[in-house]
């Protein structure tokens, strides 16, 4: 692990951890993954960082900043990326008209 690497602390059973790893993969952002279920020192780090809680994913960036349970939009903002939805969102015209009334 180098100082230029993002480190993701998580577990195999955590859906938010899987989503964060998928985001980094899709955006081709290199990262180092540490499973806190298999690394006692990592678990201690996560608990210390989160005031005794095992909040995951806990993501450490090269600048030393930490994000806990971030959304994909928050990750993109942190990395200075513009991301778009995978699918277009369309509201039925009747619903749109109802909102305008």
C-alpha positions in Angstrom: 0.0 0.0 0.0 1.3 3.4 -1.0 0.3 6.9 0.2 -1.3 7.5 -3.2 -3.7 4.6 -2.7 -7.3 4.8 -1.5 -7.9 2.2 1.2 -11.4 0.7 1.7 -12.0 -1.0 5.0 -15.0 -3.3 4.9 -16.4 -6.8 5.1 -17.6 -9.4 2.6 -21.1 -9.3 3.8 -21.6 -5.5 3.7 -23.7 -4.2 0.8 -22.3 -0.7 1.0 -18.8 -2.0 0.9 -19.6 -4.0 -2.3 -21.2 -0.9 -3.8 -18.1 1.3 -3.0 -15.7 -1.3 -4.4 -17.9 -1.6 -7.5 -17.9 2.2 -7.9 -14.1 2.3 -7.8 -13.8 -0.5 -10.2 -16.3 1.0 -12.7 -14.5 4.3 -12.5 -11.1 2.6 -12.8 -9.9 4.1 -9.5 -7.2 2.0 -7.9 -7.8 1.1 -4.3 -6.6 -1.3 -1.6 -9.3 -3.4 0.2 -8.9 -4.6 3.8 -11.5 -7.0 5.2 -11.8 -6.1 8.9 -13.3 -9.6 9.6 -9.8 -11.0 8.8 -7.5 -8.2 10.0 -7.7 -7.4 13.7 -5.6 -4.3 13.4 -7.9 -3.0 10.6 -10.9 -3.6 12.9 -9.3 -1.6 15.7 -8.5 1.2 13.2 -12.1 1.3 12.0 -13.5 1.3 15.6 -11.0 4.1 16.6 -11.8 6.2 13.6 -15.6 5.8 14.2 -15.7 6.4 18.0 -16.0 2.8 18.9 -18.4 1.8 16.0 -17.6 -0.6 13.2 -19.0 1.7 10.6 -18.2 0.4 7.1 -17.1 1.1 4.5 -14.6 3.4 6.1 -12.5 4.8 3.2 -9.2 6.6 3.7 -7.9 8.8 0.9 -4.3 9.7 0.0 -4.8 13.2 1.5 -5.6 11.5 4.9 -9.3 12.3 4.8 -11.8 9.7 5.7 -15.3 9.0 4.5 -17.7 6.6 6.3 -20.6 5.0 4.4 -20.4 7.4 1.5 -22.8 7.4 -1.4 -21.5 7.0 -5.0 -22.3 10.7 -5.5 -20.2 11.6 -2.5 -17.3 9.5 -3.7 -17.5 11.1 -7.2 -17.5 14.5 -5.6 -14.5 13.7 -3.5 -12.6 12.4 -6.5 -13.7 15.4 -8.7 -15.7 13.2 -11.1 -18.9 13.8 -12.9 -21.1 10.7 -13.0 -24.4 10.2 -14.6 -27.2 7.8 -13.9 -27.0 4.5 -15.6 -30.7 4.8 -16.6 -32.7 7.9 -17.5 -35.3 8.8 -15.0 -38.7 9.7 -16.5 -41.7 10.8 -14.6 -45.1 10.0 -16.2 -46.6 13.1 -17.7 -49.7 12.8 -15.5 -47.5 12.9 -12.4 -45.6 15.9 -13.7 -48.9 17.7 -14.5 -50.2 16.9 -11.1 -47.2 18.5 -9.5 -47.6 21.7 -11.5 -51.2 22.1 -10.6 
